[in-house]
């Protein structure tokens, strides 16, 4: 497989370029960028339809927690750059050993954080002098904040949920990142008076797109996300498929297995296209999110039947963490679907109700 982008480029072009990019991390960055695009498109479309509105804010009203986050991020980045530059070959081969460790030139990092904090403080103070000035903030202009805070929350949630099942192993769990990211996105929407149900609808295609790209990253990097052993010959009715689609031997799998990450990647990209088409046809608020939950949960329940995951037992019931959360997604989808249907029927009855005779 291709643990690094250098490996992938060498396979595609024959050239060996020493780049400090892991394939999985690069695909995750691409997934974030794709979700950013899809979410922004929906924010603009909903505003054009008048379903969400711009808010008026005081110029320079950026909160201190946000500014502190920028300063800390600048400090950490500066601290990590020094060892990365001085030991570039080692960094290119194993960037995580520097990026996700205590390694760093911290005096430089502290100095950088203080400098950035000083610049931000001065900028905020100047803007505070014109506190009476009001600015219009359109919903799509919230995307940088959404990307930053949802990314941080998603990363923390993905690590936390993975550690619940694998205490001694580094890694990420998609549903942990998804749930934490949704909570933060809803909070930001609430702060900017965006109806939460519209926020859920707008995020549904973006979340499916990001997941599909991320799962393809799992397959390309061969990071351990695969299915059960599959040594059976490919059935005749599937003989038109490449052999990699039936069974694949990853570097660490030992035997040929079902390439479940490839299945999920392709399936979720197709489901994204479906949601992207439905977003303009489904006009009842909350219904697109219901469809997303049903598709997401069903897809995960199906793939878990041939995927390797820790299994929990409750009496005679055996389940995985993904099966549990996937089932909750299906239940959520059913609840939203029933609620939106009842709401729509109630409105139709009100519209068509006969006038009272005096």
N, C-alpha and C positions, 0 to 999 in steps of 0.2 A: 504494500500500500504506500501511501504518501504522507508520512508524518509531518513533513515540512513542505512549504511551497517550492523550495528548491528541488525537492524530489519530484514534485508534480511537473515543474517546468522541464526538468531533465527528461522525464518520460515523454512529454509532448514535443519537445524541440531538440533534445539531445545535448543541450547546453547546460552546464553546471554553474549556477550563480549562487553564491553564498548569501542567502537572505535570512534575516532573523524573524521569519514569520512561520508559525505553526499552521498547518492546514486547517485544523479544527478552529483555531482562533480567528483565522482569516475568514473562514466561512461564517462564523458567528458575527463578525464585523459586517460582512455582506448582508447577513440576515437582518441586522439592525438597520442598515442603510435602506434595505428594501421595505421594511416595516415603516420606517420614517417616511418614505415616499408615499406608500399607500395610505397611511394615516393622514398625512398632510393633504392629499388629494380629497379625501373624504371630509376633512374639516372645511376646506374651501367650498366643496359642493354643498354641504349642509348649510353653510352660511349663505350661499347664493340662493338657496331655497327658502331662507328665512327661518329655518328650524333651530339654528343656534345664532347667537348674536355677539358682536364685539362688545367689550367692556371698556369703560373709561377709567383710567388709573392716573394717579399722580406721578408726574415725571420723576424718575430716580427713586421709585418706591421699592426697588429690589431689596428683599429682606437680608438681614445679616447672616442667617444660616446659609443662604445661597452664596453670598460673597465669601464666607469662610470656607465653603466647599471648594470654590474655585482656587483659593489660595493654597489650601492643603493639597489639592490635586497637582497644582504647579510645583509645589515643594517636593512631592513624592516623585514626580516625573523627572525633575532636575537631579534628585539624588540617585535615581536609577540610571540616568544617562551616563554618568561618569564611569562606573564599572562596565557598562555595556560597551562604551567606546574603547576603554583600555583593554578589555578582554573580548574583542568582537567575535573571534572565531568560536570561543566557548559560548558566548551569548547567542550567536546565530544557531548553534547546534542545540542548545537547551535554554531558551529565553525564560522559561518558567522559573529556573533556578535563581534568577535575578529579580524578575518581575513579581513573583509570588513568594518572596522570602524577605528576611530582614536586611539582606545585602543592599548597600547603597552608601553613597557619600553624603551622610546626613548633615554635616555642617553646611554644605552647598545647598542641600534641600531646604534647610531652615532659612538660610539667607534668601533663597528664591521665594519661599512662602511669605517672608516678611516684605520683600520688595513688591510682590503682587498685591499683598494686603494693603500696603501703603498706597499703591496706585489706585486700587479700588476704593479705598477710603476717601482719597482726594476727589475722585470722580463723583462719588456719592455725595460728598459735602458740597461740591459745586452745584450738583443738580438739586440738592436740598434748598439752595438759595432761591430757586425758582419753583418753590413748592406749589404755588398757585397754578402752575402750568399743567394742563391736563392732556393726556395722550390717549388715543384710541388703540386698543390692543385687540387685534383680530384673533380668532381661535387658532388659526394655522400658525400664528407667531409664537404660540406656546410650545411648539414642537421641540426646540432646543432644550427647554426645561424638562419636558416629558422624556426626551431621550436620555438626558443626564440622570434624573432621579429614578426613572423606571429601570434604567440600566444598572444603577447601583443596587436598587432593591432586588431586581431580578437575579443579579450575580450572587448576592447574599442568600437569597432564598434557594437558588439552585444548589449552592454549596451546603446549606443547612439541611435540606431534604435529602441530599445524597448521604450526608454524614449520619442521618437517622438510620440508614440501612447499611452503610459501610463506614464504620467508625475509624478504621485504620487505613482508608484508601481515599486518595484525592479524586475528585470528579464533580460532575454536575448532574442535577435532575431537572428535566425540562419543566415538569409541573410545578416544582418549587419556585422556579424563576417566573413562570407564567402567573401564578396566583399572587405572588408579592408584587409583581409589576402591575397587575390589574388593580390591586388595592391602592397603590401610589397614584396611578393614572386617574382613578375615580376621585381621590382626594384633591388632586390638582384641578380636575374638572369642577368639583364642588366649590373650590376657592374662587373660580372664575365664572361661576354661575352657568355652567354648561350642564343641561339636563343629563343625569347619569345614564339614563336609558339610551340616549343618543350616543353617548361616549362608548357604551358597550357595543352598539351597532357599528359605529365607525371603526372600532378596533378589531372587529371579528375577521375581516379579510386580511388585515395586516398581521394578526397573530398566526393565522394559518400559513401565510406566506413565509414568515420568519421561521416557523417550525419546519416547513418543508426544506428550506435552504440549510437550516442547522442539521437536519438529519442526513442530508447529502454530505455535509462536512464530516459527520460521524463515519459514514461509509468510506469516504476518500482517505481519511486519516487512519482507519482501522483501529479506533480507540477502545474497542472492547464491547461495543453495543451491537450484539448480533443475536441470532436465534439459536435454536436447538440443533444438534447434529443432524445432518441430512446427507446420508450416503446412498439414498435410493436413486435409481436412474430417472432421468427426466421423463415424464409421461409423453406419449406420442402427441397428445393434443396440445402440448406446450413446446413441441420440438422446434417451433419457429423462433423461440426466444433464445438469446445468447445464454450460454451455460452459466454465466455469472449471476443471472437472474434466478436460477434454481438453487444452486449451491455454490458457496464460495469459501475458500480456505484463507482466512485472515492470518497475518503473521503470528498472532498470539492465540488463535482459536484451536490450533492443533489438528482439527479435522474439518472437513467441509461442513458448513452450517448454512442455515437460511439467512440470507443477507437482509435482515429485517429493517435495518436503517435505510437501505436502498428502497425497499418497498414503501416505507413511510414517507421518504423524501418525494418519491414520484406521486404517491397517493395524495399527499397534502398539497403539492403544487397544483394538482388537478382540482382538488377541493377549493383551493384559493380561486382558481378561474371560475368555478361555479358560484362562489360567494360574490365575486366581483361582478358577475352578470346579474345576480339576484338583488344586489344592493339598490339598483334603480327600479326594480319591479316590486320589491316589498316596501310598502310605505307605512305600515303599522309599526310604531316605535317598539323596539324590543324583540320583534319577530326575527330579524336577521341574526341577532345574538342567540335566540333560541335554536335556530337552524345550525349555527356554528357549534353550540354546545352539543347538540345531538350528533353532528358529524364528527366532532373531535372525540367525544366519548366512545362512540361506536367504533371508530377507526382504532382507538387505543385498545379497547376490549378485544377486538379481533386479532390484532397483532400480538397481544400478550399470550395468545394460545400457542405461539411458536417462538416466543422470545424468552431468553434467560433473564430471570430476575429473582431476588430473594422472595420466598413465599412465607406468608403468615398464616396462622391457624386460629380460628375462633370456633371451638366446638368441632363440628364436622365440616365446617366451611374453610376452604383454602383459597387465599387470594394474595395478589401482589399489591404493592403500594399504588402502582399505576392503574390496576384494575379498580381499586377502591376509588381513586380520584376520578377515573374515567366514568365510573358508575354515577358519582355525584354530579358530573357534568351532564350526563343524560337526564338525571332527575331534575337538575336546574333547567335544562332545555325544555322538558315537558311542562314544568311549572310556568316558565315564561310563555310557552306556546299557548297553554290554556288561558293564562291571564290576558294575553293580547287578543285571543279569540273572543273571550267574554267581553273585553273592553270594546272591541269592534262591534260585536252584536248589540251591546248596550247602546252604542251611539246610533246604530242603524235603526233600532227600535224607537229611539227618541226622535229621530228625523222623520220616521214614517208613522209616528203615533197620530191618530185622528185628533182633530181639534175638539175641545170641549164645547158642547152646545149650551148656550145660556138660555 
